[in-house]
């Protein structure tokens, strides 16, 4: 299950989910973050131009 919140007025999303969850790519603002709540607790940042998640 994926849950998302908006970062106080900036429009950037803070997304949290399991490592096995599909990370969204449509409509996600550039610079949004995805935090994996299990496994290695990896953090990804969204590149809006290429619509890819980049491991930080």
N, CA, C and O atoms as CSV, one atom per row, in Angstrom:
chain,resi,resn,atom,element,x,y,z
A,1,UNK,N,N,0.841,-1.184,0.000
A,1,UNK,CA,C,0.000,0.000,0.000
A,1,UNK,C,C,0.883,1.243,0.000
A,1,UNK,O,O,1.841,1.333,0.767
A,2,UNK,N,N,0.561,2.176,-0.845
A,2,UNK,CA,C,1.312,3.420,-0.960
A,2,UNK,C,C,0.479,4.552,-0.379
A,2,UNK,O,O,-0.719,4.644,-0.648
A,3,UNK,N,N,1.110,5.419,0.421
A,3,UNK,CA,C,0.407,6.598,0.923
A,3,UNK,C,C,1.239,7.828,0.593
A,3,UNK,O,O,2.468,7.761,0.567
A,4,UNK,N,N,0.572,8.951,0.341
A,4,UNK,CA,C,1.271,10.173,-0.048
A,4,UNK,C,C,0.710,11.370,0.697
A,4,UNK,O,O,-0.490,11.446,0.962
A,5,UNK,N,N,1.592,12.306,1.032
A,5,UNK,CA,C,1.202,13.586,1.601
A,5,UNK,C,C,1.909,14.675,0.812
A,5,UNK,O,O,2.946,14.432,0.197
A,6,UNK,N,N,1.343,15.882,0.832
A,6,UNK,CA,C,1.959,17.012,0.144
A,6,UNK,C,C,2.748,17.824,1.154
A,6,UNK,O,O,2.274,18.079,2.261
A,7,UNK,N,N,3.949,18.229,0.774
A,7,UNK,CA,C,4.822,18.995,1.640
A,7,UNK,C,C,4.372,20.450,1.677
A,7,UNK,O,O,4.608,21.194,0.725
A,8,UNK,N,N,3.746,20.852,2.733
A,8,UNK,CA,C,3.207,22.183,3.022
A,8,UNK,C,C,3.376,23.252,1.941
A,8,UNK,O,O,4.246,24.118,2.037
A,9,UNK,N,N,2.551,23.179,0.939
A,9,UNK,CA,C,2.472,24.215,-0.068
A,9,UNK,C,C,3.497,24.144,-1.189
A,9,UNK,O,O,3.357,24.860,-2.181
A,10,UNK,N,N,4.514,23.316,-1.071
A,10,UNK,CA,C,5.535,23.264,-2.113
A,10,UNK,C,C,5.101,22.419,-3.305
A,10,UNK,O,O,5.667,22.535,-4.392
A,11,UNK,N,N,4.095,21.567,-3.099
A,11,UNK,CA,C,3.622,20.703,-4.169
A,11,UNK,C,C,4.405,19.416,-4.304
A,11,UNK,O,O,4.035,18.543,-5.089
A,12,UNK,N,N,5.489,19.287,-3.544
A,12,UNK,CA,C,6.295,18.066,-3.586
A,12,UNK,C,C,5.636,17.008,-2.711
A,12,UNK,O,O,5.195,17.300,-1.599
A,13,UNK,N,N,5.571,15.780,-3.213
A,13,UNK,CA,C,4.939,14.694,-2.471
A,13,UNK,C,C,5.953,13.937,-1.640
A,13,UNK,O,O,7.103,13.761,-2.043
A,14,UNK,N,N,5.509,13.490,-0.471
A,14,UNK,CA,C,6.260,12.598,0.403
A,14,UNK,C,C,5.510,11.279,0.364
A,14,UNK,O,O,4.435,11.159,0.950
A,15,UNK,N,N,6.068,10.286,-0.323
A,15,UNK,CA,C,5.376,9.017,-0.554
A,15,UNK,C,C,6.066,7.927,0.253
A,15,UNK,O,O,7.295,7.873,0.306
A,16,UNK,N,N,5.283,7.064,0.878
A,16,UNK,CA,C,5.832,5.955,1.646
A,16,UNK,C,C,5.153,4.668,1.217
A,16,UNK,O,O,3.944,4.637,0.988
A,17,UNK,N,N,5.940,3.608,1.111
A,17,UNK,CA,C,5.379,2.327,0.717
A,17,UNK,C,C,6.394,1.215,0.881
A,17,UNK,O,O,7.544,1.450,1.252
A,18,UNK,N,N,5.955,0.014,0.603
A,18,UNK,CA,C,6.838,-1.146,0.686
A,18,UNK,C,C,7.764,-1.185,-0.531
A,18,UNK,O,O,7.471,-0.602,-1.575
A,19,UNK,N,N,8.879,-1.883,-0.372
A,19,UNK,CA,C,9.837,-1.988,-1.474
A,19,UNK,C,C,9.236,-2.710,-2.675
A,19,UNK,O,O,9.705,-2.538,-3.801
A,20,UNK,N,N,8.203,-3.514,-2.444
A,20,UNK,CA,C,7.559,-4.261,-3.530
A,20,UNK,C,C,6.439,-3.472,-4.207
A,20,UNK,O,O,5.919,-3.902,-5.236
A,21,UNK,N,N,6.062,-2.325,-3.643
A,21,UNK,CA,C,5.006,-1.498,-4.239
A,21,UNK,C,C,5.496,-0.839,-5.525
A,21,UNK,O,O,6.668,-0.481,-5.637
A,22,UNK,N,N,4.610,-0.682,-6.476
A,22,UNK,CA,C,4.933,0.042,-7.701
A,22,UNK,C,C,4.975,1.533,-7.392
A,22,UNK,O,O,4.019,2.085,-6.848
A,23,UNK,N,N,6.069,2.178,-7.736
A,23,UNK,CA,C,6.195,3.613,-7.493
A,23,UNK,C,C,5.436,4.359,-8.590
A,23,UNK,O,O,5.612,4.066,-9.772
A,24,UNK,N,N,4.593,5.322,-8.207
A,24,UNK,CA,C,3.826,6.063,-9.220
A,24,UNK,C,C,4.739,6.938,-10.067
A,24,UNK,O,O,5.786,7.389,-9.603
A,25,UNK,N,N,4.339,7.174,-11.309
A,25,UNK,CA,C,5.107,8.054,-12.190
A,25,UNK,C,C,4.239,9.121,-12.863
A,25,UNK,O,O,4.766,10.123,-13.347
A,26,UNK,N,N,2.953,8.928,-12.900
A,26,UNK,CA,C,2.063,9.895,-13.561
A,26,UNK,C,C,1.600,10.953,-12.554
A,26,UNK,O,O,1.083,10.632,-11.485
A,27,UNK,N,N,1.799,12.207,-12.922
A,27,UNK,CA,C,1.319,13.310,-12.097
A,27,UNK,C,C,2.155,13.579,-10.857
A,27,UNK,O,O,1.764,14.388,-10.015
A,28,UNK,N,N,3.292,12.921,-10.730
A,28,UNK,CA,C,4.154,13.110,-9.559
A,28,UNK,C,C,5.024,14.342,-9.774
A,28,UNK,O,O,5.712,14.428,-10.791
A,29,UNK,N,N,5.013,15.302,-8.844
A,29,UNK,CA,C,5.836,16.498,-9.006
A,29,UNK,C,C,7.336,16.193,-8.929
A,29,UNK,O,O,7.763,15.328,-8.165
A,30,UNK,N,N,8.114,16.901,-9.716
A,30,UNK,CA,C,9.568,16.767,-9.707
A,30,UNK,C,C,10.100,17.008,-8.296
A,30,UNK,O,O,9.674,17.945,-7.621
A,31,UNK,N,N,11.037,16.157,-7.848
A,31,UNK,CA,C,11.638,16.320,-6.531
A,31,UNK,C,C,10.911,15.603,-5.421
A,31,UNK,O,O,11.353,15.643,-4.272
A,32,UNK,N,N,9.799,14.944,-5.730
A,32,UNK,CA,C,9.075,14.182,-4.718
A,32,UNK,C,C,9.940,13.032,-4.231
A,32,UNK,O,O,10.865,12.606,-4.922
A,33,UNK,N,N,9.638,12.532,-3.040
A,33,UNK,CA,C,10.427,11.454,-2.457
A,33,UNK,C,C,9.576,10.231,-2.173
A,33,UNK,O,O,8.388,10.339,-1.869
A,34,UNK,N,N,10.201,9.063,-2.277
A,34,UNK,CA,C,9.567,7.790,-1.947
A,34,UNK,C,C,10.445,7.109,-0.907
A,34,UNK,O,O,11.619,6.833,-1.154
A,35,UNK,N,N,9.860,6.840,0.262
A,35,UNK,CA,C,10.563,6.172,1.350
A,35,UNK,C,C,10.052,4.747,1.465
A,35,UNK,O,O,8.853,4.522,1.627
A,36,UNK,N,N,10.959,3.788,1.381
A,36,UNK,CA,C,10.569,2.390,1.561
A,36,UNK,C,C,10.502,2.094,3.060
A,36,UNK,O,O,11.460,2.337,3.793
A,37,UNK,N,N,9.367,1.569,3.501
A,37,UNK,CA,C,9.151,1.351,4.929
A,37,UNK,C,C,9.600,-0.030,5.386
A,37,UNK,O,O,9.449,-0.375,6.558
A,38,UNK,N,N,10.150,-0.820,4.474
A,38,UNK,CA,C,10.639,-2.146,4.836
A,38,UNK,C,C,11.996,-2.375,4.178
A,38,UNK,O,O,12.515,-1.478,3.514
A,39,UNK,N,N,12.561,-3.526,4.347
A,39,UNK,CA,C,13.838,-3.842,3.697
A,39,UNK,C,C,14.949,-2.921,4.147
A,39,UNK,O,O,15.180,-2.754,5.344
A,40,UNK,N,N,15.644,-2.317,3.182
A,40,UNK,CA,C,16.786,-1.447,3.485
A,40,UNK,C,C,16.388,-0.012,3.793
A,40,UNK,O,O,17.251,0.820,4.074
A,41,UNK,N,N,15.095,0.292,3.746
A,41,UNK,CA,C,14.587,1.653,3.981
A,41,UNK,C,C,15.205,2.647,2.994
A,41,UNK,O,O,15.604,3.749,3.371
A,42,UNK,N,N,15.276,2.235,1.721
A,42,UNK,CA,C,15.844,3.096,0.685
A,42,UNK,C,C,14.982,4.332,0.470
A,42,UNK,O,O,13.774,4.312,0.706
A,43,UNK,N,N,15.618,5.407,0.019
A,43,UNK,CA,C,14.943,6.670,-0.290
A,43,UNK,C,C,15.206,6.985,-1.763
A,43,UNK,O,O,16.343,6.903,-2.229
A,44,UNK,N,N,14.150,7.345,-2.488
A,44,UNK,CA,C,14.239,7.690,-3.909
A,44,UNK,C,C,13.720,9.109,-4.107
A,44,UNK,O,O,12.807,9.549,-3.409
A,45,UNK,N,N,14.311,9.819,-5.065
A,45,UNK,CA,C,13.822,11.134,-5.484
A,45,UNK,C,C,13.311,11.004,-6.912
A,45,UNK,O,O,13.878,10.271,-7.722
A,46,UNK,N,N,12.232,11.724,-7.212
A,46,UNK,CA,C,11.608,11.623,-8.528
A,46,UNK,C,C,12.164,12.668,-9.473
A,46,UNK,O,O,12.209,13.855,-9.150
A,47,UNK,N,N,12.593,12.207,-10.663
A,47,UNK,CA,C,13.035,13.088,-11.742
A,47,UNK,C,C,11.855,13.263,-12.684
A,47,UNK,O,O,11.538,12.359,-13.458
A,48,UNK,N,N,11.208,14.408,-12.625
A,48,UNK,CA,C,10.015,14.654,-13.414
A,48,UNK,C,C,10.243,14.679,-14.915
A,48,UNK,O,O,9.326,14.394,-15.686
A,49,UNK,N,N,11.445,15.015,-15.336
A,49,UNK,CA,C,11.731,15.074,-16.775
A,49,UNK,C,C,11.789,13.669,-17.383
A,49,UNK,O,O,11.213,13.426,-18.444
A,50,UNK,N,N,12.483,12.751,-16.712
A,50,UNK,CA,C,12.598,11.390,-17.248
A,50,UNK,C,C,11.560,10.443,-16.650
A,50,UNK,O,O,11.468,9.283,-17.050
A,51,UNK,N,N,10.777,10.946,-15.687
A,51,UNK,CA,C,9.751,10.149,-14.994
A,51,UNK,C,C,10.337,8.868,-14.400
A,51,UNK,O,O,9.782,7.779,-14.551
A,52,UNK,N,N,11.475,9.029,-13.721
A,52,UNK,CA,C,12.116,7.901,-13.065
A,52,UNK,C,C,12.409,8.237,-11.607
A,52,UNK,O,O,12.558,9.400,-11.232
A,53,UNK,N,N,12.487,7.191,-10.804
A,53,UNK,CA,C,12.861,7.309,-9.392
A,53,UNK,C,C,14.339,7.023,-9.269
A,53,UNK,O,O,14.818,6.010,-9.779
A,54,UNK,N,N,15.082,7.907,-8.593
A,54,UNK,CA,C,16.515,7.775,-8.474
A,54,UNK,C,C,16.874,7.494,-7.013
A,54,UNK,O,O,16.523,8.257,-6.113
A,55,UNK,N,N,17.577,6.385,-6.801
A,55,UNK,CA,C,18.006,6.011,-5.462
A,55,UNK,C,C,18.950,7.073,-4.914
A,55,UNK,O,O,19.899,7.475,-5.587
A,56,UNK,N,N,18.691,7.524,-3.697
A,56,UNK,CA,C,19.533,8.568,-3.071
A,56,UNK,C,C,20.579,7.961,-2.170
A,56,UNK,O,O,21.370,8.686,-1.566
